[in-house]
Amino acid sequence: MEKNNWIPTLGHLPHLFLKLPAGKKQRITNYTPIMNTLRLRIFYGLAGAFILLATFTSSASASGAAMHPQEQIDFVKQQLKEKKEPYVSAFNLLMHRADSSFAISHHAVEDFSVPGFYQDKEGHRRLSLGLQVDGMSAYSCALAWKLTGKKKYAEKALYFMKSWADVNKKYSQLDGSLVMSYSGTTLMIAADLLKDYKKWKPADRAQFDKWTRNVFRHAANSIRFRNNNSGDWSRLASILANAYLDDKADLQEDIRLIKKDLFDKIAEDGHMVEEVKRQGNGIWYTYFSLAPLTASLWAVYNETGENLFFMEKNGASIKKALDYLLYYNQHPQEWKYFKDPVTGSINAMYGFWPGNLLEAMSNIYNSAEYRTYIAPYRPIMYARHDYAWTFPTLMPLSLNGYK
């Protein structure tokens, strides 16, 4: 018999038999060597199968949620157990917001109809607020459940999610899709956090899946081709929806779009090409573009393992754009695009921007400058309007594991 060092794997299991050279016949009188060979091959075959299964199981369990992977959750729980700051103070902010959700009834509407901001500012804000309040309530409760294990928080989060999934059928007017993208991210993060909640009723889960596909992701994907902050928010919304739905194909389209126009957006000196055009709000819109862009990269990293934070072209990079934002937010008198631009601070209308963004990015880029800037204001919770970096102090980022 010819020598054969082939070791079977799972795919070869149906073919575990003894082979003879082609065209030859042999009368077998001693079955012991054959049986020993078969036993050896079956052993290696089953071992290969178990290794493959173990590899798959390990990979699946390590994937975690798009914005809050299990390793991050475990790290934060350990910091709270050891009563470490600023985690305890940040956790108290979260729990205060989560507890306040029990006094809130949902604001879901059949048609999420939001006029353009510059056409009707009052109407835009008023009609956006319901989703913002409900989404933030769902997110804070889902994260509270994840950190405490208390069922009441999971159930309250599901209350808001079910309300929107049952009631909301469409979006309309100029900014319906955009506001759904930058305010509804909270519902997607909550859903991702609750994926393993066993008491989420199958019918309710199926309805939420349907709403995610037919309304939320549809709204996001309808504008994700845009090359400004609108595109950044809609891509983040789409990525979070795809992470929840496990739609890898559409997730890859989001990634392709990010790579395609990133360096059309970021100039070599770090300014955001489309956002600095927004007159007195150029610094705000720079933040409003970079927040969802960086959150998208974090979600992509957690879902695929691909690290896009350090992409660079002709000197342009995301880090340089962040540095540019920080510098001119601190030195607005040097902003050449418009006199006396709006800047972010702890007293800003919606929350401390760009502090929330820079807190989130401080570990990604290991920036002492970012940490120095935000240190006096910790813990930071950004709980209104737009939701990319909502709990950056409580839920730190890491590309190198959590220790």
C-alpha positions as CSV (number, residue, x, y, z in Angstrom):
1,M,0.0,0.0,0.0
2,E,1.3,3.5,-0.9
3,K,2.2,5.8,2.0
4,N,-0.4,8.4,2.8
5,N,0.1,11.2,5.4
6,W,-3.2,12.8,4.9
7,I,-5.0,13.8,8.1
8,P,-8.8,14.3,7.7
9,T,-10.7,17.3,8.7
10,L,-14.5,17.8,9.2
11,G,-15.1,18.0,5.5
12,H,-13.3,14.7,4.9
13,L,-15.3,12.7,7.4
14,P,-17.6,11.0,4.8
15,H,-14.5,9.7,3.0
16,L,-12.8,7.9,5.8
17,F,-12.0,4.7,4.1
18,L,-8.9,2.8,3.0
19,K,-7.7,3.7,-0.5
20,L,-5.8,1.3,-2.8
21,P,-3.7,2.4,-5.8
22,A,-5.9,2.8,-8.9
23,G,-6.3,-0.4,-11.0
24,K,-5.1,-2.8,-8.3
25,K,-6.9,-5.5,-6.4
26,Q,-5.8,-7.0,-3.2
27,R,-7.2,-9.9,-1.2
28,I,-7.2,-8.9,2.5
29,T,-6.5,-11.6,5.0
30,N,-5.3,-9.5,7.9
31,Y,-7.7,-6.8,9.0
32,T,-5.8,-5.6,12.0
33,P,-3.6,-3.0,10.2
34,I,-6.6,-1.7,8.2
35,M,-8.7,-1.3,11.3
36,N,-5.9,0.4,13.1
37,T,-5.5,2.8,10.2
38,L,-9.2,3.5,10.1
39,R,-9.3,4.1,13.9
40,L,-6.4,6.6,13.6
41,R,-8.0,8.4,10.7
42,I,-11.4,8.6,12.5
43,F,-9.6,9.9,15.6
44,Y,-7.8,12.7,13.7
45,G,-11.0,13.4,11.8
46,L,-13.1,13.9,15.0
47,A,-10.3,15.8,16.6
48,G,-10.2,18.2,13.6
49,A,-14.0,18.5,13.8
50,F,-13.8,19.4,17.5
51,I,-11.0,21.9,16.9
52,L,-13.0,23.6,14.2
53,L,-16.1,23.7,16.4
54,A,-14.1,25.1,19.3
55,T,-12.6,27.8,17.0
56,F,-16.0,28.8,15.7
57,T,-17.5,29.0,19.3
58,S,-14.5,31.0,20.5
59,S,-14.8,33.5,17.7
60,A,-18.6,33.9,18.1
61,S,-18.4,34.5,21.8
62,A,-15.6,37.0,21.4
63,S,-17.5,39.2,18.9
64,G,-19.8,41.1,21.3
65,A,-21.8,44.2,20.7
66,A,-20.8,46.8,18.1
67,M,-20.5,49.7,20.5
68,H,-20.1,47.8,23.8
69,P,-18.2,44.5,23.4
70,Q,-18.3,42.0,26.3
71,E,-14.7,42.6,27.2
72,Q,-15.5,46.3,27.8
73,I,-18.6,45.4,29.8
74,D,-16.6,43.0,32.0
75,F,-13.9,45.7,32.5
76,V,-16.3,48.3,33.6
77,K,-18.1,45.9,36.0
78,Q,-14.7,45.1,37.6
79,Q,-13.9,48.8,38.1
80,L,-17.3,49.3,39.7
81,K,-16.7,46.3,42.0
82,E,-13.5,47.8,43.1
83,K,-15.2,51.2,43.5
84,K,-12.8,53.0,41.2
85,E,-13.2,56.5,39.9
86,P,-14.2,58.0,37.5
87,Y,-16.3,54.9,36.8
88,V,-18.4,55.0,39.9
89,S,-19.4,58.7,39.3
90,A,-20.1,57.9,35.6
91,F,-22.1,54.9,36.6
92,N,-24.2,57.0,38.9
93,L,-25.0,59.4,36.0
94,L,-26.1,56.4,33.9
95,M,-28.3,55.0,36.6
96,H,-29.9,58.4,37.3
97,R,-30.8,58.7,33.6
98,A,-32.0,55.0,33.5
99,D,-34.2,55.4,36.6
100,S,-35.8,58.6,35.2
101,S,-37.0,56.6,32.2
102,F,-39.6,54.8,34.4
103,A,-41.6,58.1,34.5
104,I,-41.6,58.5,30.7
105,S,-44.2,57.2,28.3
106,H,-43.2,56.6,24.7
107,H,-43.5,59.2,22.0
108,A,-43.6,56.8,19.0
109,V,-45.3,58.2,15.9
110,E,-46.5,56.5,12.7
111,D,-44.8,59.0,10.5
112,F,-41.5,60.4,11.8
113,S,-41.9,63.7,9.9
114,V,-39.1,66.2,10.5
115,P,-38.7,69.5,8.5
116,G,-35.3,70.8,7.4
117,F,-33.6,72.6,10.3
118,Y,-32.9,75.8,8.4
119,Q,-36.5,75.9,7.1
120,D,-38.2,75.4,10.4
121,K,-35.9,75.3,13.5
122,E,-38.7,75.2,16.1
123,G,-40.6,72.4,14.3
124,H,-37.4,70.5,13.6
125,R,-36.5,70.4,17.3
126,R,-40.0,69.7,18.5
127,L,-40.6,66.8,16.2
128,S,-37.1,65.3,16.8
129,L,-37.4,65.3,20.6
130,G,-39.7,62.3,21.0
131,L,-37.2,59.9,19.4
132,Q,-34.3,61.4,21.2
133,V,-36.0,61.0,24.6
134,D,-37.2,57.5,23.9
135,G,-34.0,56.3,22.4
136,M,-31.8,57.7,25.2
137,S,-34.2,56.0,27.7
138,A,-33.9,52.7,25.9
139,Y,-30.1,52.9,25.6
140,S,-29.5,53.9,29.3
141,C,-31.8,51.2,30.5
142,A,-30.2,48.5,28.3
143,L,-26.8,49.5,29.5
144,A,-28.0,49.6,33.1
145,W,-29.3,46.0,32.7
146,K,-26.0,44.9,31.1
147,L,-24.1,46.3,34.1
148,T,-26.4,45.3,36.9
149,G,-28.4,42.3,35.6
150,K,-31.6,43.8,36.9
151,K,-34.5,42.7,34.8
152,K,-36.6,45.9,35.2
153,Y,-34.1,47.9,33.1
154,A,-34.2,45.4,30.3
155,E,-38.0,45.4,30.3
156,K,-38.1,49.2,30.2
157,A,-35.7,49.4,27.3
158,L,-37.8,46.8,25.4
159,Y,-40.9,49.0,26.1
160,F,-39.5,51.9,24.1
161,M,-38.1,49.6,21.4
162,K,-41.4,47.8,21.0
163,S,-43.3,51.1,20.9
164,W,-41.3,52.4,17.9
165,A,-41.3,49.0,16.2
166,D,-45.1,48.7,16.5
167,V,-46.1,52.3,15.8
168,N,-43.6,53.8,13.4
169,K,-44.1,52.9,9.8
170,K,-42.2,55.6,7.9
171,Y,-40.2,58.8,7.9
172,S,-40.7,61.9,5.9
173,Q,-39.9,65.6,5.1
174,L,-36.4,66.9,4.5
175,D,-34.7,65.8,7.7
176,G,-36.7,62.7,8.7
177,S,-34.0,60.3,7.5
178,L,-31.2,62.4,9.0
179,V,-32.7,62.8,12.4
180,M,-33.7,59.2,12.6
181,S,-30.0,58.3,11.8
182,Y,-28.4,60.5,14.4
183,S,-31.1,60.1,17.1
184,G,-32.1,56.5,16.5
185,T,-28.7,55.1,17.0
186,T,-29.6,54.6,20.6
187,L,-32.3,52.1,19.7
188,M,-29.9,50.1,17.7
189,I,-27.3,50.1,20.5
190,A,-30.0,49.1,23.0
191,A,-31.1,46.2,20.8
192,D,-27.5,45.0,20.4
193,L,-27.1,45.1,24.2
194,L,-30.3,43.1,24.7
195,K,-29.5,40.4,22.1
196,D,-28.9,37.8,24.8
197,Y,-31.8,38.8,27.0
198,K,-33.8,35.6,27.1
199,K,-37.1,37.2,28.0
200,W,-37.3,39.3,24.8
201,K,-40.4,37.8,23.3
202,P,-39.8,36.2,19.8
203,A,-42.7,38.0,18.3
204,D,-41.5,41.4,19.6
205,R,-38.0,40.7,18.5
206,A,-39.3,39.8,15.0
207,Q,-41.2,43.0,14.8
208,F,-38.2,45.0,15.9
209,D,-36.1,43.3,13.2
210,K,-38.7,44.2,10.6
211,W,-38.8,47.9,11.7
212,T,-35.0,48.0,11.7
213,R,-34.9,46.7,8.1
214,N,-37.9,48.5,6.6
215,V,-37.8,51.9,8.4
216,F,-34.6,52.6,10.4
217,R,-32.0,51.1,8.0
218,H,-34.0,52.2,5.0
219,A,-33.8,55.8,6.3
220,A,-30.1,55.6,6.9
221,N,-29.3,53.9,3.6
222,S,-31.3,56.5,1.6
223,I,-28.7,59.1,2.5
224,R,-25.5,57.2,3.2
225,F,-24.0,58.3,-0.1
226,R,-23.6,61.9,1.1
227,N,-20.1,63.1,1.7
228,N,-20.7,65.3,4.7
229,N,-22.0,64.8,8.3
230,S,-25.3,63.5,7.0
231,G,-23.4,60.6,5.3
232,D,-21.4,60.0,8.5
233,W,-24.4,59.7,10.7
234,S,-26.4,57.6,8.2
235,R,-23.4,55.2,7.8
236,L,-23.1,54.9,11.6
237,A,-26.9,54.1,11.8
238,S,-26.6,51.6,9.0
239,I,-23.5,49.9,10.6
240,L,-25.3,49.6,13.9
241,A,-28.4,48.2,12.2
242,N,-26.3,45.7,10.2
243,A,-24.5,44.6,13.3
244,Y,-27.8,43.9,15.1
245,L,-29.2,42.2,12.0
246,D,-25.9,40.4,11.3
247,D,-26.1,41.6,7.7
248,K,-22.4,41.3,6.8
249,A,-22.9,42.2,3.1
250,D,-24.5,45.6,3.8
251,L,-21.9,46.2,6.5
252,Q,-19.2,45.8,3.9
253,E,-21.0,48.5,1.8
254,D,-20.8,50.9,4.7
255,I,-17.1,50.2,5.1
256,R,-16.5,50.7,1.4
257,L,-18.3,54.1,1.5
258,I,-16.2,55.2,4.5
259,K,-13.0,54.3,2.7
260,K,-14.1,55.8,-0.6
261,D,-14.5,59.4,0.5
262,L,-12.6,59.7,3.8
263,F,-9.8,61.8,2.3
264,D,-12.2,63.9,0.3
265,K,-13.6,65.0,3.6
266,I,-10.3,65.5,5.6
267,A,-7.8,68.0,4.2
268,E,-4.1,67.7,4.7
269,D,-4.1,70.3,7.5
270,G,-6.9,68.4,9.2
271,H,-9.9,70.6,8.5
272,M,-13.2,69.0,7.4
273,V,-13.8,70.2,3.9
274,E,-17.6,70.2,3.9
275,E,-18.1,71.2,7.5
276,V,-16.0,74.4,7.6
277,K,-18.4,75.9,5.1
278,R,-21.2,76.1,7.6
279,Q,-20.5,79.8,8.6
280,G,-20.6,80.3,12.3
281,N,-21.3,76.6,13.0
282,G,-18.2,75.2,11.3
283,I,-16.6,74.0,14.5
284,W,-19.8,72.4,15.6
285,Y,-20.3,70.6,12.3
286,T,-16.7,69.5,12.4
287,Y,-17.5,67.7,15.6
288,F,-20.9,66.6,14.2
289,S,-19.0,64.8,11.4
290,L,-16.1,63.3,13.4
291,A,-18.3,61.9,16.2
292,P,-20.3,59.5,14.0
293,L,-17.2,58.8,11.8
294,T,-15.1,57.6,14.7
295,A,-18.0,55.7,16.2
296,S,-18.4,53.9,12.9
297,L,-14.7,52.9,13.0
298,W,-15.2,51.6,16.5
299,A,-18.2,49.5,15.5
300,V,-16.4,48.2,12.4
301,Y,-13.4,47.2,14.6
302,N,-15.6,45.3,17.0
303,E,-17.6,43.6,14.2
304,T,-14.8,42.7,11.8
305,G,-11.5,43.2,13.6
306,E,-10.5,45.8,10.9
307,N,-8.7,48.8,12.4
308,L,-9.4,51.9,10.3
309,F,-8.4,54.5,12.9
310,F,-5.0,55.0,11.6
311,M,-5.7,55.4,7.9
312,E,-3.6,58.2,6.4
313,K,-3.2,59.8,3.0
314,N,-0.8,62.7,2.0
315,G,-0.5,63.6,5.7
316,A,-4.3,63.7,6.2
317,S,-5.7,61.5,9.0
318,I,-8.5,61.2,11.5
319,K,-6.1,62.1,14.3
320,K,-5.1,65.3,12.6
321,A,-8.8,66.2,12.1
322,L,-9.4,65.6,15.8
323,D,-6.4,67.7,16.7
324,Y,-7.6,70.5,14.4
325,L,-11.0,70.4,16.1
326,L,-9.5,70.6,19.6
327,Y,-7.2,73.5,18.7
328,Y,-9.8,75.7,17.1
329,N,-12.4,75.0,19.7
330,Q,-9.8,76.4,22.2
331,H,-8.7,79.2,19.9
332,P,-11.8,80.3,18.0
333,Q,-10.3,83.7,17.3
334,E,-7.9,82.0,14.9
335,W,-10.7,80.3,12.9
336,K,-10.3,81.7,9.4
337,Y,-13.6,80.6,8.0
338,F,-16.0,82.8,10.0
339,K,-15.7,85.4,12.7
340,D,-16.7,84.3,16.3
341,P,-17.7,80.7,15.5
342,V,-19.8,78.7,18.0
343,T,-17.6,76.5,20.2
344,G,-18.3,73.6,22.5
345,S,-18.1,73.7,26.2
346,I,-19.5,72.1,29.4
347,N,-22.4,74.5,29.1
348,A,-23.3,73.7,25.4
349,M,-27.0,73.2,24.7
350,Y,-26.8,69.5,24.0
351,G,-23.9,68.5,26.2
352,F,-20.2,68.8,26.4
353,W,-19.0,68.6,22.8
354,P,-16.2,68.0,21.7
355,G,-15.3,66.7,25.2
356,N,-17.4,63.5,24.7
357,L,-15.6,62.7,21.4
358,L,-12.1,63.5,22.7
359,E,-12.8,61.4,25.9
360,A,-13.7,58.5,23.6
361,M,-10.6,59.0,21.4
362,S,-8.1,59.6,24.2
363,N,-7.4,55.8,24.5
364,I,-7.5,55.1,20.8
365,Y,-4.7,57.6,20.1
366,N,-3.2,57.5,23.6
367,S,-3.4,61.3,23.7
368,A,-2.3,63.1,26.9
369,E,-3.6,66.3,25.3
370,Y,-7.1,65.0,25.0
371,R,-7.0,63.7,28.6
372,T,-5.8,67.0,29.9
373,Y,-8.6,68.8,28.1
374,I,-11.4,66.7,29.5
375,A,-10.0,65.8,32.9
376,P,-11.6,68.7,34.8
377,Y,-15.1,67.7,33.5
378,R,-15.2,64.0,34.1
379,P,-17.5,62.1,34.2
380,I,-18.9,63.0,30.8
381,M,-22.3,61.9,29.7
382,Y,-23.7,63.3,26.4
383,A,-27.4,62.6,26.7
384,R,-29.2,64.8,24.2
385,H,-29.7,65.3,20.5
386,D,-27.1,63.1,18.7
387,Y,-25.8,59.8,20.0
388,A,-22.4,58.5,19.0
389,W,-20.4,59.0,22.2
390,T,-22.9,59.1,25.0
391,F,-21.1,57.4,27.9
392,P,-17.4,57.9,27.0
393,T,-16.1,58.1,30.6
394,L,-18.0,55.1,31.8
395,M,-17.3,52.9,28.7
396,P,-13.7,53.5,27.7
397,L,-12.4,52.3,24.4
398,S,-9.4,50.0,23.9
399,L,-7.7,48.5,20.8
400,N,-5.3,46.4,23.0
401,G,-7.7,44.6,25.4
402,Y,-8.8,45.7,28.8
403,K,-6.6,45.2,31.8
